[in-house]
Amino acid sequence: MAHVLDFQNTTVADPGQANHSNYRISMLERIPQLETAWRAGTLGDAEYAALYFLYWQIHKHGARFAARISRGYPAPRIEAVLNSVDTLPPYQLVNLLAEYMEQYRFLGVTAAVNHTLANWLRQRWRLNLCDYVPTPAQVLAMQVQGARPVTLIAQYPRMLEAVLKKNDAFEFMLHDLEHAFKYFHDDSLHSGQRALFTLLQRAMDRGLFEAYVQEPVFADQLDYLLSDMNTHPVHGLQYLRAMLVDYYLRRDNKQPREALPAQAARELCAWVKRLIKAGEFSGLQQQHLAAFFAGTYDDTLARELVSLLRDFFDASPRRQDQVLPWQ
């Protein structure tokens, strides 16, 4: 069975020769063809992402694109890599790409990137391939369901232009893969993050942030929390508390380290009560959450908060198999 990709008319030059620029262009020419195969259903999401990564990596670094992590693995030579991915049938391509991610170090790229791609190819981690940049609300919904997005921009020359704050589409893809690693690599952290995102989704659904997002600073901070902060769930709660406190201080023309005015403190307390109601927490859980937002924080409370979030998530309806409207 022939491989799903056809690059017979694509020139692959030697990157060590003077026509290196032509070689680099040939890598970029391959990417729109990958997208065509993906849209036709002949190339899977993970394979598309891994090939997209390899072609960009070769485009940027030439023969230095990768190094083997052990002498027991074959040296990564461009001609051999391209010949293999161009000719292997689909059922062998997935395994080969996973082996590349597991056996090579890639120049200028953190190990989290190939670790994420390997787990995606092995069907261990759930990633959603997007041909657009999801909104923070869309990213939040995916994280509630146990997934992270990976955006691939395949149009030339759009792929060479900035995507949000990243210099090009490749940098944006790497950013997505690194966040996926932070989201998936530790089972305990993963469940804690899903719990926090589920709570934030409930808060969003009940309009708890509507008044606050009218202010641009708070709106930007909330977008970051919802879509770009894959960390320990208690750190996420700390960030949320700081967002709210800083909002009131700015509103009341106070300095960052000043105490909250009495009226602002009452408003924050009322907001926390709404959050507690949205989460349907028990009496003891309510006490822990209220103490945290009141500024009482120590290691014991941190452990209680993690337990609180996990209990909350365990009691929440699962939506893993729900198809999102934009997918």
TITORGU-712223 format. One record per residue (C-alpha): residue number from 1; residue in one letter; x, y, z. Coordinates in steps of 0.02 Angstrom, whole numbers. Last residue first. Layout:
residues N
[NUM A [X Y Z]]
...
//
This chain:
residues 327
[327 Q [-745 1029 814]]
[326 W [-823 1202 840]]
[325 P [-979 1139 928]]
[324 L [-883 1029 1052]]
[323 V [-920 844 1042]]
[322 Q [-955 776 1215]]
[321 D [-859 616 1253]]
[320 Q [-762 683 1400]]
[319 R [-910 772 1480]]
[318 R [-908 694 1653]]
[317 P [-1036 762 1776]]
[316 S [-953 837 1932]]
[315 A [-941 737 2095]]
[314 D [-763 678 2061]]
[313 F [-717 856 2012]]
[312 F [-778 929 2176]]
[311 D [-690 794 2276]]
[310 R [-531 831 2179]]
[309 L [-548 1018 2208]]
[308 L [-576 998 2394]]
[307 S [-430 878 2412]]
[306 V [-317 1005 2328]]
[305 L [-389 1141 2440]]
[304 E [-359 1038 2596]]
[303 R [-178 1012 2548]]
[302 A [-156 1200 2523]]
[301 L [-244 1233 2688]]
[300 T [-116 1126 2778]]
[299 D [28 1210 2686]]
[298 D [-27 1383 2739]]
[297 Y [-146 1519 2679]]
[296 T [-269 1634 2765]]
[295 G [-295 1776 2641]]
[294 A [-485 1790 2647]]
[293 F [-491 1697 2481]]
[292 F [-410 1546 2564]]
[291 A [-519 1554 2719]]
[290 A [-677 1557 2611]]
[289 L [-618 1406 2513]]
[288 H [-577 1307 2670]]
[287 Q [-741 1354 2756]]
[286 Q [-844 1310 2603]]
[285 Q [-759 1141 2594]]
[284 L [-808 1108 2775]]
[283 G [-991 1152 2739]]
[282 S [-1001 1056 2575]]
[281 F [-971 1135 2406]]
[280 E [-1103 1162 2272]]
[279 G [-971 1232 2156]]
[278 A [-1081 1374 2093]]
[277 K [-1136 1409 2271]]
[276 I [-955 1420 2329]]
[275 L [-919 1539 2184]]
[274 R [-1068 1648 2233]]
[273 K [-1005 1652 2413]]
[272 V [-833 1701 2348]]
[271 W [-913 1848 2256]]
[270 A [-1000 1908 2414]]
[269 C [-835 1902 2509]]
[268 L [-752 2002 2370]]
[267 E [-890 2132 2379]]
[266 R [-871 2144 2568]]
[265 A [-683 2167 2552]]
[264 A [-712 2303 2421]]
[263 Q [-828 2395 2541]]
[262 A [-702 2384 2684]]
[261 P [-557 2450 2579]]
[260 L [-432 2315 2533]]
[259 A [-265 2335 2619]]
[258 E [-126 2420 2521]]
[257 R [6 2319 2431]]
[256 P [-42 2364 2253]]
[255 Q [-77 2549 2288]]
[254 K [-257 2605 2296]]
[253 N [-359 2698 2165]]
[252 D [-523 2612 2216]]
[251 R [-542 2521 2050]]
[250 R [-358 2477 2046]]
[249 L [-367 2403 2222]]
[248 Y [-527 2310 2180]]
[247 Y [-451 2231 2025]]
[246 D [-291 2189 2119]]
[245 V [-390 2089 2246]]
[244 L [-486 1996 2111]]
[243 M [-333 1953 2007]]
[242 A [-235 1903 2163]]
[241 R [-373 1781 2211]]
[240 L [-373 1705 2037]]
[239 Y [-183 1688 2039]]
[238 Q [-190 1601 2206]]
[237 L [-325 1485 2140]]
[236 G [-215 1440 1992]]
[235 H [-67 1412 2107]]
[234 V [-179 1295 2207]]
[233 P [-218 1202 2046]]
[232 H [-33 1167 2012]]
[231 T [10 1233 1839]]
[230 N [-59 1244 1664]]
[229 M [-95 1429 1644]]
[228 D [-127 1477 1463]]
[227 S [-312 1452 1428]]
[226 L [-425 1501 1572]]
[225 L [-296 1591 1680]]
[224 Y [-224 1689 1534]]
[223 D [-396 1742 1473]]
[222 L [-437 1796 1651]]
[221 Q [-281 1905 1659]]
[220 D [-325 1989 1494]]
[219 A [-503 2025 1553]]
[218 F [-438 2091 1720]]
[217 V [-326 2216 1633]]
[216 P [-459 2264 1505]]
[215 E [-594 2309 1635]]
[214 Q [-766 2255 1575]]
[213 V [-705 2081 1621]]
[212 Y [-746 2114 1804]]
[211 A [-934 2138 1790]]
[210 E [-960 1977 1690]]
[209 F [-842 1868 1794]]
[208 L [-971 1774 1898]]
[207 G [-1087 1754 1749]]
[206 R [-1156 1584 1799]]
[205 D [-1078 1493 1650]]
[204 M [-911 1576 1685]]
[203 A [-911 1519 1866]]
[202 R [-958 1344 1811]]
[201 Q [-816 1345 1686]]
[200 L [-697 1406 1822]]
[199 L [-748 1259 1933]]
[198 T [-719 1137 1789]]
[197 F [-552 1220 1755]]
[196 L [-501 1195 1937]]
[195 A [-553 1012 1934]]
[194 R [-466 981 1769]]
[193 Q [-308 1057 1841]]
[192 G [-316 945 1994]]
[191 S [-343 791 1886]]
[190 H [-192 835 1780]]
[189 L [-84 876 1930]]
[188 S [-117 703 2001]]
[187 D [-89 616 1834]]
[186 D [75 706 1799]]
[185 H [126 733 1617]]
[184 F [-43 788 1551]]
[183 Y [-68 976 1575]]
[182 K [114 1029 1583]]
[181 F [148 924 1427]]
[180 A [0 1002 1338]]
[179 H [69 1173 1379]]
[178 E [234 1127 1296]]
[177 L [140 1062 1142]]
[176 D [41 1224 1125]]
[175 H [198 1332 1139]]
[174 L [285 1222 1011]]
[173 M [139 1250 891]]
[172 F [150 1437 917]]
[171 E [335 1434 881]]
[170 F [300 1340 720]]
[169 A [164 1462 667]]
[168 D [282 1610 675]]
[167 N [355 1740 793]]
[166 K [243 1701 941]]
[165 K [142 1836 1030]]
[164 L [-22 1806 936]]
[163 V [32 1707 783]]
[162 A [171 1803 695]]
[161 E [202 1771 511]]
[160 L [295 1627 429]]
[159 M [141 1513 428]]
[158 R [43 1649 338]]
[157 P [163 1633 188]]
[156 Y [105 1499 152]]
[155 Q [-50 1420 231]]
[154 A [-21 1275 351]]
[153 I [-61 1350 521]]
[152 L [-63 1209 650]]
[151 T [-146 1239 819]]
[150 V [-132 1109 957]]
[149 P [-276 1109 1080]]
[148 R [-279 1026 1252]]
[147 A [-396 889 1313]]
[146 G [-473 824 1474]]
[145 Q [-653 880 1450]]
[144 V [-632 1032 1563]]
[143 Q [-474 1069 1466]]
[142 M [-570 1074 1302]]
[141 A [-699 1195 1374]]
[140 L [-561 1308 1439]]
[139 V [-476 1311 1268]]
[138 Q [-641 1363 1189]]
[137 A [-665 1503 1317]]
[136 P [-486 1562 1287]]
[135 T [-525 1573 1100]]
[134 P [-454 1439 987]]
[133 V [-321 1487 858]]
[132 Y [-365 1405 693]]
[131 D [-322 1244 600]]
[130 C [-351 1147 761]]
[129 L [-291 974 816]]
[128 N [-369 922 981]]
[127 L [-252 829 1099]]
[126 R [-294 679 1208]]
[125 W [-143 593 1280]]
[124 R [-102 408 1274]]
[123 Q [-141 380 1090]]
[122 R [38 323 1051]]
[121 L [51 465 924]]
[120 W [-10 588 1056]]
[119 N [111 518 1185]]
[118 A [255 536 1062]]
[117 L [203 713 1016]]
[116 T [198 763 1198]]
[115 H [370 691 1235]]
[114 N [434 773 1075]]
[113 V [381 943 1142]]
[112 A [422 918 1326]]
[111 A [603 881 1280]]
[110 T [623 1066 1245]]
[109 V [663 1122 1068]]
[108 G [815 1218 1006]]
[107 L [889 1066 919]]
[106 F [782 911 931]]
[105 R [835 765 1041]]
[104 Y [796 599 959]]
[103 Q [743 423 1011]]
[102 E [567 449 1081]]
[101 M [505 576 953]]
[100 Y [583 477 810]]
[99 E [506 318 879]]
[98 A [333 398 881]]
[97 L [357 449 700]]
[96 L [402 270 652]]
[95 N [252 199 745]]
[94 V [130 314 659]]
[93 L [208 285 488]]
[92 Q [191 96 496]]
[91 Y [0 93 489]]
[90 P [2 235 362]]
[89 P [110 146 232]]
[88 L [293 200 227]]
[87 T [358 289 73]]
[86 D [370 476 107]]
[85 V [401 459 295]]
[84 S [547 341 263]]
[83 N [625 438 120]]
[82 L [614 598 222]]
[81 V [700 523 373]]
[80 A [836 439 269]]
[79 E [875 599 174]]
[78 I [875 704 332]]
[77 R [993 595 432]]
[76 P [948 560 613]]
[75 A [1080 435 673]]
[74 P [1007 263 707]]
[73 Y [978 221 890]]
[72 G [1097 120 998]]
[71 R [1213 268 1008]]
[70 S [1086 347 1124]]
[69 I [991 513 1130]]
[68 R [1003 534 941]]
[67 A [1029 709 875]]
[66 A [906 821 782]]
[65 F [887 969 663]]
[64 R [1075 990 637]]
[63 A [1063 939 453]]
[62 G [951 1089 417]]
[61 H [904 1193 569]]
[60 K [750 1297 530]]
[59 H [678 1202 382]]
[58 I [724 1035 461]]
[57 Q [628 1081 619]]
[56 W [482 1146 516]]
[55 Y [473 984 418]]
[54 L [486 878 576]]
[53 F [350 975 670]]
[52 Y [228 968 524]]
[51 L [266 782 512]]
[50 A [225 758 697]]
[49 A [67 864 687]]
[48 Y [1 774 533]]
[47 E [39 605 612]]
[46 A [-54 656 771]]
[45 D [-208 715 677]]
[44 G [-219 569 556]]
[43 L [-175 574 371]]
[42 T [-287 502 235]]
[41 G [-442 595 296]]
[40 A [-449 713 147]]
[39 R [-423 860 265]]
[38 W [-264 779 331]]
[37 A [-198 743 156]]
[36 T [-227 924 104]]
[35 E [-147 987 265]]
[34 L [8 883 231]]
[33 Q [16 955 56]]
[32 P [13 1129 131]]
[31 I [166 1078 235]]
[30 R [273 1003 96]]
[29 E [310 1168 12]]
[28 L [388 1232 173]]
[27 M [515 1091 171]]
[26 S [557 1124 -11]]
[25 I [590 1307 31]]
[24 R [725 1253 152]]
[23 Y [810 1149 18]]
[22 N [804 1295 -103]]
[21 S [889 1404 28]]
[20 H [1022 1270 55]]
[19 N [1073 1284 -127]]
[18 A [1254 1314 -80]]
[17 Q [1276 1137 -12]]
[16 G [1265 1069 165]]
[15 P [1076 1065 162]]
[14 D [1079 937 19]]
[13 A [928 966 -90]]
[12 V [758 887 -79]]
[11 T [654 939 -230]]
[10 T [468 907 -219]]
[9 N [391 826 -373]]
[8 Q [386 651 -297]]
[7 F [312 718 -137]]
[6 D [155 613 -132]]
[5 L [85 580 40]]
[4 V [-36 440 86]]
[3 H [98 305 79]]
[2 A [72 169 -48]]
[1 M [0 0 0]]
//
